[in-house]
Amino acid sequence: MTARLVHLGIGAFSRAFTVPLTQAAGGWEVVAFTGRSPRIAEVLTAQDGRYGLVVRGPETDAVELVDVISRALPADDATALDALLADPETHVVTLTITEKGYGADPADPDAAPARLARALRARREAGTGAPIALVSCDNLVDNGRVLGEAVIAAIAAAGDEATAAWFPGHVDVVSTMVDRITPAAGVAEQRLASAELGFEDRATVVTEPFWEWVIADAFRGRRPAWEGTGAVLAADVAVHEARKLRLLNGAHTLLATAGQLAGHTTVPEAVADPAVLGAVRALWAEASRTVPLPAEELDRYQDALLRRFENVRLADSLRRIAADGTEKLAVRTLPVIDELGGPEQAPGEVASVAAWTRWVTQQVRAGREVADPRTAEIAEAARIDDDAERTRALVGLIGGSLVDRDALAAAVLAAD
């Protein structure tokens, strides 16, 4: 009998990432639940669960048929979710519910953690002894811990002491690191997929050739053979998260501001600028020293990142990437400066902070709002005339508690 995987949150990312990789692993069916809106379930049901995956390379598109979804259901079909998790043929639940989904009120019966809590109760009451794994596939650091805490809080909010006691012996909560760009599909992509596949496809998704999935090797029960598709089963997901955060995301943050300061609007334009690319390479050299992976692996990763950045057919907006700088610099840049021994030891990372201070000052003085949780404070600081005072004020707005802010501000001023 075919083993079953249940997925919660069947949006574009999951249809471009977890679902096709589960199909490639072979031997599994997927039952998918939507988020709040039932629309995609209706579309997929009308298409017998099939849709086209458009893989957008640097020169051409390739269309792949994904047909592993046996049923697509609305999120509010609690009866179906309970029955599926009670069934011993269901071994894995994957989730892409976004950060907001994990932070929902534990007592909210419509939120994913509460729905999972009820379904796990149904599994316990059915006497299903096989272990089940809950696998977070959202782009969150330590996402398994976040998921586990959310589900356990929902179980507690329901006063379900029996399921709380049963949980550790029967449920594995698995962290992953995910990476694949999934831009929105338009009418042209739907027409391409429909022509290639021979049916009208209204669930088309677009993605890049690159993908990376690192999964904690923490399953007691059955799971798809994802490693056969190229996924990595690892004892430590955290080191791979650090590599992505500090090299990919850190470079994005630098590109977003330094690229705009140089007059560019997209990532491919920015990396084609020798001066901007040189700054990225300096940042990579420093960040790599803080990631305990083999040098050749880090070199290959940087080469792959550059190929992704250069793909003009997936050109991302620098302005969009520049949003939320006070939060992004706190987790992507400051930890590297701290681990290397301070600003003097990390001029490439300091350059990223300096580019951000220059860019937000430019935006504010041009009358443009900076998208950031601290927008008003950035605007106030950016209007300060004195360079040293303005720099100290802006650097002081960056989150996190690492790195001496006065030393960092002095280094930023020197970099300017």
VEXVEX-155781 format. One record per residue (C-alpha): x, y, z; residue in one letter. Coordinates in pm, whole numbers. Example, Ala and Ser with C-alpha at 12.3 -4.5 7.8 and 13.67 -1.06 7.14 Angstrom:
# VEXVEX-155781
- x_y_z_residu
- 1230_-450_780_A
- 1367_-106_714_S
//
This chain:
# VEXVEX-155781
- x_y_z_residu
- 0_0_0_M
- 122_352_-86_T
- 239_548_215_A
- 80_886_274_R
- 214_1234_346_L
- -25_1511_452_V
- 70_1869_372_H
- -71_2179_541_L
- -51_2507_349_G
- -50_2414_-19_I
- 73_2744_-159_G
- 312_2812_-445_A
- 627_2734_-246_F
- 511_2389_-140_S
- 396_2309_-495_R
- 740_2408_-623_A
- 941_2239_-349_F
- 810_1976_-107_T
- 544_1823_-334_V
- 760_1761_-645_P
- 1048_1633_-430_L
- 812_1391_-257_T
- 692_1279_-598_Q
- 1052_1226_-710_A
- 1121_1017_-400_A
- 853_770_-519_G
- 608_546_-337_G
- 407_815_-157_W
- 80_995_-208_E
- 19_1351_-90_V
- -304_1482_56_V
- -290_1860_66_A
- -480_2114_276_F
- -500_2481_190_T
- -433_2779_410_G
- -723_3010_491_R
- -865_3024_137_S
- -1011_2709_-22_P
- -948_2831_-377_R
- -637_2628_-462_I
- -806_2312_-334_A
- -1093_2374_-573_E
- -854_2434_-863_V
- -645_2124_-791_L
- -954_1907_-745_T
- -1081_2018_-1086_A
- -742_1919_-1233_Q
- -726_1579_-1056_D
- -443_1710_-840_G
- -220_1777_-1141_R
- -32_2097_-1221_Y
- 270_2224_-1409_G
- 601_2323_-1255_L
- 782_2574_-1477_V
- 1156_2562_-1408_V
- 1302_2893_-1523_R
- 1666_2860_-1624_G
- 1895_3140_-1744_P
- 1791_3081_-2108_E
- 1482_2859_-2133_T
- 1186_2722_-1939_D
- 1116_2354_-1878_A
- 774_2225_-1774_V
- 734_1929_-1541_E
- 408_1750_-1456_L
- 340_1710_-1085_V
- 63_1457_-1020_D
- 136_1311_-677_V
- -150_1493_-499_I
- -437_1247_-453_S
- -670_1494_-276_R
- -673_1867_-214_A
- -893_1986_71_L
- -981_2316_238_P
- -817_2397_569_A
- -1146_2387_757_D
- -1212_2020_676_D
- -1120_1910_1027_A
- -1301_1578_990_T
- -1079_1480_698_A
- -760_1588_876_L
- -854_1391_1189_D
- -929_1080_982_A
- -607_1108_786_L
- -386_1138_1093_L
- -569_855_1265_A
- -491_632_966_D
- -171_425_1020_P
- -79_478_653_E
- -16_848_726_T
- 343_878_842_H
- 447_1238_774_V
- 290_1584_796_V
- 479_1865_621_T
- 391_2230_673_L
- 436_2560_490_T
- 210_2785_696_I
- 435_3095_713_T
- 573_3254_1028_E
- 229_3393_1111_K
- 86_3042_1128_G
- 323_2935_1404_Y
- 257_3249_1604_G
- -122_3207_1609_A
- -315_3199_1936_D
- -283_2838_2063_P
- -653_2842_2143_A
- -756_2953_1792_D
- -938_2646_1658_P
- -884_2750_1297_D
- -506_2790_1326_A
- -279_2513_1202_A
- -130_2424_1545_P
- -476_2372_1696_A
- -593_2169_1396_R
- -286_1949_1429_L
- -341_1914_1803_A
- -695_1783_1742_R
- -580_1548_1468_A
- -306_1406_1690_L
- -568_1344_1954_R
- -766_1148_1694_A
- -455_943_1616_R
- -401_867_1985_R
- -766_774_2039_E
- -758_546_1735_A
- -471_355_1893_G
- -239_420_1599_T
- 98_317_1732_G
- 321_401_1435_A
- 530_714_1490_P
- 434_1021_1291_I
- 667_1305_1194_A
- 575_1674_1178_L
- 815_1845_938_V
- 831_2223_914_S
- 933_2346_568_C
- 897_2717_637_D
- 1186_2959_605_N
- 1241_3001_978_L
- 1552_2939_1184_V
- 1507_2628_1403_D
- 1166_2575_1248_N
- 1114_2234_1407_G
- 1146_2378_1754_R
- 904_2657_1661_V
- 654_2404_1525_L
- 684_2172_1824_G
- 630_2453_2073_E
- 325_2576_1881_A
- 159_2233_1867_V
- 235_2152_2231_I
- 93_2492_2332_A
- -225_2414_2136_A
- -255_2075_2307_I
- -217_2246_2644_A
- -471_2515_2551_A
- -720_2238_2477_A
- -657_2084_2822_G
- -565_1755_2652_D
- -332_1604_2910_E
- -355_1256_2759_A
- -225_1370_2419_T
- 44_1580_2587_A
- 169_1267_2766_A
- 140_1056_2448_W
- 317_1310_2224_F
- 687_1244_2309_P
- 658_872_2248_G
- 476_894_1917_H
- 554_1225_1743_V
- 882_1343_1590_D
- 912_1716_1518_V
- 1170_1771_1246_V
- 1364_2084_1152_S
- 1460_2160_793_T
- 1642_2426_596_M
- 1470_2515_269_V
- 1583_2724_-27_D
- 1417_2775_-365_R
- 1298_3093_-531_I
- 932_3081_-634_T
- 817_3394_-819_P
- 452_3441_-905_A
- 318_3261_-1212_A
- 129_3471_-1462_G
- -93_3409_-1762_V
- 206_3339_-1988_A
- 335_3064_-1758_E
- -11_2908_-1729_Q
- -42_2904_-2107_R
- 301_2745_-2142_L
- 221_2473_-1887_A
- -121_2408_-2039_S
- 26_2370_-2388_A
- 300_2136_-2268_E
- 78_1921_-2046_L
- -235_1901_-2258_G
- -487_2036_-2008_F
- -584_2380_-1883_E
- -357_2439_-1586_D
- -471_2706_-1342_R
- -232_2595_-1064_A
- 98_2655_-1243_T
- 401_2745_-1031_V
- 733_2892_-1141_V
- 1068_2821_-981_T
- 1444_2824_-1039_E
- 1662_2521_-1124_P
- 1843_2545_-789_F
- 1698_2401_-472_W
- 1836_2291_-137_E
- 1667_2095_137_W
- 1852_1994_453_V
- 1642_1775_683_I
- 1721_1673_1040_A
- 1771_1297_1056_D
- 1518_1258_1338_A
- 1255_1015_1211_F
- 1153_705_1405_R
- 890_606_1150_G
- 861_590_772_R
- 945_886_550_R
- 1000_948_179_P
- 1350_873_50_A
- 1415_1242_-7_W
- 1789_1190_2_E
- 1756_1002_-328_G
- 1641_1327_-491_T
- 1937_1527_-362_G
- 1806_1639_-23_A
- 2052_1613_266_V
- 1967_1420_584_L
- 2183_1579_852_A
- 2247_1543_1221_A
- 2287_1922_1245_D
- 2062_2150_1041_V
- 2186_2459_1226_A
- 2520_2478_1047_V
- 2344_2474_709_H
- 2102_2741_831_E
- 2401_2954_932_A
- 2560_2908_589_R
- 2242_3017_412_K
- 2174_3306_652_L
- 2524_3448_641_R
- 2619_3385_277_L
- 2296_3390_75_L
- 2084_3621_290_N
- 2382_3830_402_G
- 2481_3888_39_A
- 2121_3976_-49_H
- 2116_4242_222_T
- 2441_4395_94_L
- 2331_4378_-270_L
- 1999_4542_-190_A
- 2148_4862_-54_T
- 2490_4882_-218_A
- 2331_4793_-551_G
- 2073_5070_-528_Q
- 2336_5320_-421_L
- 2523_5226_-740_A
- 2212_5290_-949_G
- 2089_4935_-1001_H
- 1736_4800_-953_T
- 1770_4419_-971_T
- 2003_4152_-834_V
- 2150_4055_-1176_P
- 2230_4420_-1248_E
- 2401_4459_-911_A
- 2624_4150_-935_V
- 2727_4254_-1287_A
- 2884_4564_-1128_D
- 3247_4475_-1044_P
- 3256_4703_-741_A
- 2935_4557_-591_V
- 3043_4201_-666_L
- 3379_4271_-502_G
- 3198_4381_-187_A
- 2991_4062_-192_V
- 3302_3846_-227_R
- 3464_4024_68_A
- 3155_3958_277_L
- 3155_3592_173_W
- 3520_3551_269_A
- 3448_3675_620_E
- 3119_3492_668_A
- 3273_3164_552_S
- 3520_3179_839_R
- 3229_3151_1083_T
- 3061_2849_918_V
- 3220_2516_1019_P
- 3185_2339_684_L
- 3462_2224_443_P
- 3615_2506_240_A
- 3543_2332_-89_E
- 3175_2298_3_E
- 3156_2668_85_L
- 3329_2753_-244_D
- 3077_2545_-440_R
- 2794_2713_-253_Y
- 2922_3059_-341_Q
- 2956_2959_-707_D
- 2595_2834_-703_A
- 2477_3157_-540_L
- 2646_3366_-806_L
- 2479_3166_-1083_R
- 2143_3224_-915_R
- 2208_3595_-872_F
- 2304_3626_-1241_E
- 1981_3466_-1371_N
- 1821_3765_-1545_V
- 1502_3567_-1601_R
- 1445_3557_-1225_L
- 1554_3912_-1153_A
- 1451_4011_-802_D
- 1392_4371_-699_S
- 1662_4525_-482_L
- 1409_4756_-320_R
- 1196_4460_-214_R
- 1498_4281_-66_I
- 1606_4595_120_A
- 1297_4589_343_A
- 1332_4524_718_D
- 1702_4605_732_G
- 1712_4655_1111_T
- 1599_4296_1158_E
- 1798_4139_875_K
- 2132_4296_968_L
- 2079_4177_1326_A
- 2079_3809_1226_V
- 2279_3808_903_R
- 2562_4051_965_T
- 2619_4139_1330_L
- 2680_3779_1444_P
- 2964_3747_1192_V
- 3122_4070_1315_I
- 3093_3947_1672_D
- 3237_3600_1603_E
- 3531_3744_1408_L
- 3627_3965_1702_G
- 3469_4301_1625_G
- 3431_4553_1341_P
- 3803_4589_1274_E
- 3818_4217_1188_Q
- 3519_4226_955_A
- 3542_4518_710_P
- 3329_4334_453_G
- 3042_4299_697_E
- 3086_4656_818_V
- 3053_4764_454_A
- 2706_4610_451_S
- 2602_4812_756_V
- 2753_5125_602_A
- 2564_5070_277_A
- 2241_5038_472_W
- 2298_5362_666_T
- 2376_5548_344_R
- 2079_5402_161_W
- 1820_5474_430_V
- 1954_5829_463_T
- 1921_5875_88_Q
- 1567_5735_88_Q
- 1443_5947_375_V
- 1594_6268_239_R
- 1436_6195_-100_A
- 1096_6168_68_G
- 1061_5792_30_R
- 950_5570_317_E
- 1178_5282_422_V
- 988_4956_474_A
- 1101_4846_819_D
- 950_4776_1163_P
- 1132_5090_1279_R
- 1036_5317_990_T
- 959_5625_1200_A
- 1280_5597_1402_E
- 1486_5551_1084_I
- 1329_5861_935_A
- 1409_6065_1246_E
- 1769_5943_1263_A
- 1833_5987_891_A
- 1746_6358_912_R
- 2024_6429_1163_I
- 2279_6660_997_D
- 2590_6557_1189_D
- 2742_6249_1023_D
- 2874_6090_1341_A
- 2553_6148_1537_E
- 2338_6024_1249_R
- 2547_5708_1208_T
- 2534_5629_1579_R
- 2156_5676_1579_A
- 2100_5450_1278_L
- 2339_5178_1396_V
- 2162_5187_1732_G
- 1836_5089_1563_L
- 1971_4755_1438_I
- 1831_4471_1647_G
- 2028_4215_1843_G
- 2256_4253_2141_S
- 2589_4156_1986_L
- 2868_4396_1891_V
- 2955_4721_2062_D
- 2742_4983_1885_R
- 2989_5267_1937_D
- 3271_5063_1784_A
- 3048_4961_1495_L
- 2937_5318_1432_A
- 3300_5433_1430_A
- 3388_5160_1179_A
- 3091_5257_959_V
- 3201_5621_962_L
- 3554_5515_866_A
- 3415_5297_584_A
- 3226_5595_444_D
//
